[in-house]
Amino acid sequence: MKRVLIITYYWPPSGGAGVQRWLKFVKYLPQYGWDPIVLTVDPDKASYPQKDESLIEEINSDIKVFHTNTFEPYNLYKKISSNKETPYGGFVNSEKNNFKEKVLRWIRGNFFLPDPRKGWNRYAIKKAKELITQYSIEVVVTTSPPHSTQLIGLELKKKTGIKWVADLRDPWVDIYYFKQLYPSFIATGIHKNFERKVFKYADNIITVSPQLKRIFSNKAENISDKIKVIPNGFDEEDFADFYKLPANEKFTLSYVGTISEKYNIDGLISGILLLPESIKSNIKIQFIGKLSNDLYDLFSRAGLKDLVEVIGYVEHKKAIKYMCTSQLLLLIIPKVKDNEGILTGKMFEYLATQKPILYIGPTNGDAANIIAECESGDSCDYNDSVKIKEVILKHFNSFSSKNVTPVINKEIAKYSRQNLTKIVAGILD
């Protein structure tokens, strides 16, 4: 079998959506003639925002996984910051009005470029060179964020000439929270230079949505043809045991993942307030993951505090169980620039649950298009409280009358991890 080296910072026991993508590709690549070897950071020294030990069980014992040392400024950050957690993307778990936090964020945004995980690079580069020789590696894949991982691929390309595939799950300088790092003109220029070199020298680039491809195509000349879109997906095996579970006895609207103040929920709250009191008192809004204090306060001020339940972060299998036992799944896209291209990993797992989706975001975006293509839910603009109310009411009435049917559409199958891995293998070939 041909061998590919997957270089990824996030790997079990790290948790979160970013881990799932290459964990699943690695699982299915051998079916398409590729033997994956994984290079990642020592989990005892890494700075993971989330951990999910259960994901270790999904790594096939035949897969070779190598760990290296690292230098992690975020571990120092947790010692001196009032926030004792590793920052999430979007800084949903940080205190934005705290002066010290702003100073620390400015230091991160101007002195740790492109990001604080760059302390892993020199260890990873050294080990990668050894593995390329030892195992006759034919292709190297780097996946980000953290985007510093792409600089590992850039260095390996320069030193060895090996075929390099760069997988970018998120924008780089176009990410919605980039300016929250208070980058100077010089720091922004350094980011853009890193970004341009990655896009110029990578042999192939993979990203997760058509809109991101459009953004990335402008980063260097004549690169559009080498950028391929492979969205996130779902692993059918993850859901097999959950379809038979009974749904919650109380009508439950569930959101899975991290949600910060960049997520506009005004229309959602207004839509719920428009519901008849008899219905409103019989629904539950469940957040499985991180809900910012600001958004929780919005529910409280609207008198909806008793409807909201914040579960917090749970392991992947439990998150799937929460999805599959809900009546309606909530998908909100942050209200930021270029959000038409945001395709979260959870959306595809929502599709796999066979539950309807209430989508709130740009109705011309890639996520809205896929939901429409799969006939898996309703799309609403951020402020369309009337339609949001009608969608909730429609599904509540179906639930009350026991007239609920699974959402099954043949288009959903193309987003299975196994089918998507076949496309990845074609790029590696």
C-alpha positions in Angstrom: 0.0 0.0 0.0 1.1 3.6 -0.6 1.9 5.5 2.5 0.7 9.0 3.5 1.8 11.0 6.5 -1.0 12.9 8.3 0.4 15.8 10.4 -2.3 17.1 12.8 -2.1 18.9 16.1 -5.6 17.8 17.1 -5.8 14.0 17.6 -7.4 11.9 20.3 -7.5 12.5 23.3 -8.2 16.0 22.0 -11.9 16.5 21.5 -14.1 18.7 19.3 -15.2 18.8 15.7 -11.7 19.4 14.3 -10.5 16.0 15.4 -13.3 14.1 13.7 -12.2 15.0 10.1 -8.9 13.2 9.9 -9.7 10.6 12.5 -12.4 9.3 10.1 -10.3 9.8 6.9 -7.5 7.7 8.6 -10.1 5.1 9.4 -11.3 4.6 5.8 -8.1 5.4 3.8 -6.8 1.8 3.8 -10.0 0.8 1.9 -8.7 2.9 -1.0 -5.1 1.7 -1.1 -3.5 4.2 1.4 -1.7 3.3 4.6 -2.0 6.4 6.9 0.7 7.2 9.4 -0.1 9.9 11.9 2.2 12.5 13.4 0.8 14.5 16.3 1.7 16.3 19.5 2.4 14.6 22.9 -1.1 14.8 24.5 0.5 15.2 28.0 2.1 18.5 26.8 -0.5 19.8 24.4 -3.0 22.6 25.1 -6.3 21.2 24.0 -9.5 23.3 24.5 -11.4 20.1 24.8 -10.7 16.5 25.6 -12.6 13.3 24.6 -10.8 10.2 25.8 -13.5 8.0 24.2 -12.2 8.9 20.7 -9.0 6.9 21.4 -11.1 3.8 21.0 -11.8 4.7 17.4 -8.1 4.5 16.4 -7.5 1.2 14.7 -4.7 -0.7 16.4 -3.0 -1.1 13.0 -2.5 2.6 12.6 0.9 3.9 13.4 0.7 7.1 15.5 3.8 9.1 16.5 3.9 11.8 19.2 6.5 14.6 19.6 7.5 17.1 22.2 6.2 20.7 22.0 6.5 24.1 23.6 3.1 25.5 24.6 2.6 29.2 25.5 -1.0 28.5 26.2 0.0 26.5 29.2 1.7 29.6 30.5 -1.3 31.7 29.6 -3.5 29.6 31.8 -1.2 30.2 34.8 -1.2 34.0 34.6 -4.7 34.6 33.1 -7.9 34.9 35.1 -9.3 32.4 32.5 -7.9 29.0 33.5 -9.1 27.3 30.3 -7.3 27.0 26.9 -9.1 29.6 24.7 -11.7 28.2 22.3 -11.9 29.4 18.7 -13.8 32.8 18.9 -12.7 33.2 22.6 -16.2 32.2 23.8 -14.6 31.2 27.2 -12.6 34.4 27.8 -13.5 37.6 29.7 -13.6 40.1 26.9 -14.0 43.2 29.2 -11.1 42.3 31.3 -8.1 44.6 30.6 -5.5 41.9 31.4 -7.2 39.5 29.0 -7.0 42.0 26.2 -3.3 42.6 26.8 -2.7 38.8 26.8 -4.7 38.5 23.6 -2.7 41.4 22.0 0.6 39.6 22.9 -0.8 36.4 21.4 -1.8 38.3 18.2 1.5 40.1 17.7 4.2 37.9 19.0 3.1 34.3 18.5 2.7 34.1 14.7 0.8 32.5 13.2 -0.4 31.0 16.5 0.9 29.8 19.9 1.0 26.1 18.7 4.0 27.0 16.5 6.1 25.7 19.4 5.3 22.2 18.1 6.8 22.8 14.6 10.5 22.2 15.1 9.8 18.9 16.8 7.3 17.9 14.2 9.5 18.8 11.3 12.4 16.7 12.6 10.2 13.7 13.3 8.4 14.0 9.9 11.7 13.9 8.0 12.6 10.7 9.9 9.3 9.1 9.1 9.4 10.1 5.4 12.7 8.2 5.0 11.9 5.3 7.3 8.5 4.5 5.8 9.0 5.7 2.2 6.2 8.2 2.6 4.8 9.4 -0.8 2.5 12.2 0.4 2.3 14.5 3.4 -1.0 16.0 4.5 -1.1 18.9 7.0 -4.5 19.9 8.4 -5.3 23.1 10.3 -6.2 24.9 12.4 -3.9 25.6 14.0 -2.5 27.1 10.8 1.0 26.9 12.1 0.8 23.2 11.1 0.8 24.3 7.5 4.2 25.8 8.0 5.4 22.2 8.8 4.2 21.2 5.4 5.9 24.2 3.8 9.2 23.3 5.3 9.0 19.7 4.3 8.1 20.7 0.8 11.2 22.9 0.6 13.6 20.4 2.2 12.4 17.1 0.6 10.2 18.1 -2.4 7.6 15.6 -1.3 4.0 15.9 -2.5 2.2 18.1 0.0 -1.6 18.4 0.5 -2.7 21.3 2.7 -6.1 20.8 4.3 -7.6 24.0 5.8 -10.9 23.6 7.7 -11.2 27.3 8.5 -10.2 30.6 7.0 -6.8 32.1 8.0 -6.7 35.9 8.2 -10.4 35.9 7.2 -11.5 34.0 10.3 -14.2 36.1 12.1 -12.2 36.5 15.3 -8.9 37.5 13.7 -9.3 41.1 14.7 -10.0 40.2 18.3 -6.3 39.4 18.5 -5.6 43.1 17.9 -2.9 42.3 15.2 -0.7 45.2 14.1 -0.2 46.0 10.4 3.1 44.2 10.6 1.6 41.1 12.2 -1.2 41.0 9.7 1.4 41.2 6.9 3.3 38.3 8.4 0.1 36.2 8.5 -0.7 37.0 4.8 2.8 36.1 3.8 2.6 32.7 5.5 -0.8 32.2 4.0 0.4 33.1 0.4 3.4 30.8 0.6 1.2 27.8 1.8 -1.2 28.3 -1.1 1.6 28.8 -3.6 3.7 25.8 -2.7 1.2 23.2 -1.7 0.6 20.7 -4.5 -3.1 20.4 -3.6 -5.3 22.3 -1.2 -8.4 20.9 0.4 -11.1 23.0 2.1 -14.6 22.4 3.4 -16.9 24.7 1.4 -17.3 26.3 -2.0 -17.2 29.8 -0.4 -13.9 29.0 1.3 -12.6 27.9 -2.0 -13.6 31.3 -3.5 -11.8 33.1 -0.6 -8.6 31.0 -0.9 -8.5 31.2 -4.7 -7.5 34.9 -4.3 -4.5 34.2 -2.0 -2.0 33.5 -4.8 -2.0 33.5 -8.6 -3.4 30.6 -10.6 -4.3 28.3 -7.7 -8.0 27.8 -8.1 -7.7 24.5 -10.0 -5.6 22.9 -7.2 -8.2 23.7 -4.5 -10.7 20.9 -3.9 -13.8 21.1 -1.7 -14.3 18.1 0.6 -16.8 19.0 3.3 -17.0 17.5 6.7 -19.3 14.6 7.1 -20.7 11.8 9.3 -19.7 8.3 10.1 -22.7 6.0 9.7 -21.2 3.6 12.3 -21.4 6.3 14.9 -25.2 6.5 14.6 -26.2 2.9 14.2 -27.0 2.3 17.9 -28.9 5.6 18.4 -31.7 5.5 15.8 -33.7 3.1 17.9 -33.6 5.3 21.0 -36.9 6.9 22.0 -37.1 10.7 21.7 -37.3 12.9 24.7 -40.8 13.1 26.3 -40.6 16.9 26.3 -40.2 18.7 23.0 -36.5 19.5 22.8 -34.7 21.9 20.5 -30.9 21.1 20.7 -27.8 22.9 19.7 -24.4 21.1 19.8 -21.1 22.9 19.9 -19.6 26.2 20.9 -21.7 29.4 20.6 -20.4 32.9 21.3 -21.8 36.5 21.0 -20.9 36.4 17.3 -23.9 34.1 17.0 -27.0 36.3 16.6 -29.9 34.7 18.5 -32.3 37.7 18.6 -34.6 36.2 16.0 -34.6 32.9 17.8 -35.6 34.5 21.1 -38.2 36.7 19.5 -39.6 33.6 17.6 -39.9 31.6 20.8 -41.6 34.6 22.5 -44.2 34.6 19.7 -45.2 31.0 20.6 -48.5 30.5 22.6 -47.8 30.2 26.3 -49.2 26.6 26.4 -46.5 25.6 23.8 -43.7 27.7 25.1 -44.0 26.1 28.6 -43.7 22.7 27.1 -40.4 23.0 25.1 -36.8 22.7 26.2 -33.8 24.5 24.6 -30.8 22.4 25.1 -27.2 23.5 24.6 -24.6 20.7 24.4 -21.3 22.5 24.5 -20.2 26.0 25.4 -22.8 28.8 25.6 -21.3 32.2 26.3 -22.6 34.0 29.4 -23.7 37.0 27.3 -26.1 34.7 25.3 -27.4 33.0 28.4 -28.2 36.4 29.8 -30.2 37.2 26.7 -32.4 34.2 27.4 -32.7 35.2 31.0 -33.7 38.8 30.2 -36.3 37.6 27.8 -37.9 35.4 30.6 -36.8 32.2 28.9 -34.3 31.1 31.5 -36.4 28.1 32.6 -36.6 26.8 29.1 -32.8 26.7 28.7 -30.6 23.8 29.8 -26.8 24.0 29.3 -25.3 20.5 29.3 -21.7 21.6 28.6 -19.1 19.7 26.6 -19.6 15.9 26.4 -17.8 13.1 24.6 -18.7 12.6 21.0 -21.0 9.5 21.6 -23.0 11.3 24.2 -23.4 14.3 21.9 -24.8 12.0 19.2 -27.2 10.6 21.7 -28.4 14.1 22.6 -29.0 14.8 18.9 -30.8 11.6 18.2 -33.2 12.0 21.2 -34.1 15.6 20.3 -37.1 16.6 18.2 -35.5 19.5 16.4 -31.8 20.4 15.9 -30.7 24.0 15.9 -27.9 25.2 13.6 -26.8 28.8 13.9 -24.1 30.4 11.7 -22.1 33.3 13.3 -23.1 36.6 11.9 -19.7 37.6 10.5 -18.1 38.5 7.2 -18.0 35.8 4.6 -20.2 33.5 6.7 -21.8 32.1 3.6 -19.0 29.5 3.5 -19.2 28.3 7.1 -20.0 24.6 7.1 -19.7 23.2 10.6 -19.0 19.6 11.2 -22.1 19.2 13.4 -24.4 20.1 10.4 -23.5 16.8 8.7 -24.0 14.8 11.9 -27.3 16.6 12.2 -28.2 15.2 8.7 -27.3 11.7 9.8 -29.6 11.8 12.8 -32.7 11.9 10.6 -34.0 14.7 12.7 -35.2 18.0 11.2 -33.0 21.1 11.3 -33.8 24.7 12.2 -31.1 26.7 10.4 -30.5 30.3 11.3 -28.0 32.2 9.2 -27.4 33.5 5.6 -30.1 31.9 3.5 -27.8 32.0 0.4 -25.0 30.2 2.2 -23.4 26.8 1.6 -25.1 25.3 4.7 -28.5 26.5 3.7 -28.0 25.0 0.2 -27.0 21.6 1.6 -30.0 21.5 3.9 -32.3 22.4 1.0 -30.6 19.8 -1.2 -31.1 17.1 1.4 -34.6 18.3 2.3 -33.6 18.1 5.9 -35.0 21.3 7.5 -35.9 24.9 7.2 -33.6 27.9 6.7 -34.4 31.3 8.4 -32.7 34.6 8.3 -31.3 35.9 11.6 -34.2 38.3 12.2 -37.1 36.3 10.7 -38.7 35.6 14.0 -42.1 34.8 12.4 -40.7 32.0 10.3 -38.6 30.7 13.2 -41.8 30.5 15.3 -43.6 28.8 12.5 -40.9 26.1 12.1 -40.9 25.4 15.8 -44.7 25.3 15.9 -44.8 22.9 12.9 -42.5 20.4 14.5 -44.1 20.8 17.9 -47.5 20.0 16.4 -46.1 16.9 14.7 -44.6 15.8 18.0 -47.8 16.4 19.9 -49.9 14.5 17.3 -47.3 11.7 17.2 -47.0 12.2 13.5 -43.2 12.4 13.3 -41.4 10.8 10.4 -37.6 10.4 10.0 -35.8 12.8 7.6 -34.4 10.4 5.0 -33.0 11.6 1.7 -30.7 9.9 -0.7 -28.5 13.0 -1.1 -27.4 12.7 2.6 -25.4 9.6 1.8 -22.8 11.4 -0.2 -21.6 13.2 3.0 -20.7 9.9 4.7 -17.1 9.8 5.8 -16.5 6.7 3.8 -17.7 8.3 0.6 -15.7 11.5 1.3 -12.5 9.5 2.0 -12.7 8.0 -1.5 -12.4 11.6 -2.8 -9.5 12.2 -0.5 -7.7 9.1 -1.8 -8.2 10.4 -5.4 -6.4 13.6 -4.5 -3.6 11.6 -2.8 -3.2 9.5 -6.0 
